[in-house]
Amino acid sequence: MFDIAFSELIVIALVALVVIGPERLPRVARTAGHLLGRLQRYVSDVKSDINREIQLEELKKMQQQVEDSARNLQSSVTQEFTSMETQLNQSLAQADTPALPPEAVEAAAPFEPPTPPTPETPAAAPQMELGFGAEQAAKKTA
């Protein structure tokens, strides 16, 4: 981070020992360590935020490129279908189909699809009475 040599650090420590004194030097060193740690965490947080913003910006650019290519593909496919439809209509118009006279067109009935035959239901089989009801009624009345 800083370009400080070891000999310079020793000189700074000796000056701090003389100025601050041996009794308060450990407390000042501890406080300086805490502040330096907070500073490093703050710098790393700022770096990670900047990296996230850069990645987000790159993702937005990629999304825009994908959307543009999708629009271009859609327009080219639409254009091809339109040209194919035009060619088919032209070839159908040029085809040699016999033209019907207007009277025949008016007389022609509209096409109705045939109705499918309905399956016939089988006749109901006669059912036999077993007479259980009569015996139970006779028991109840007796």
PyMOL commands that set and color helices and strands:
alter all, ss='L'
color gray80, all
select helices_A, chain A and resi 6-20+25-94+102-107+132-141
alter helices_A, ss='H'
color red, helices_A
deselect
rebuild
show_as cartoon
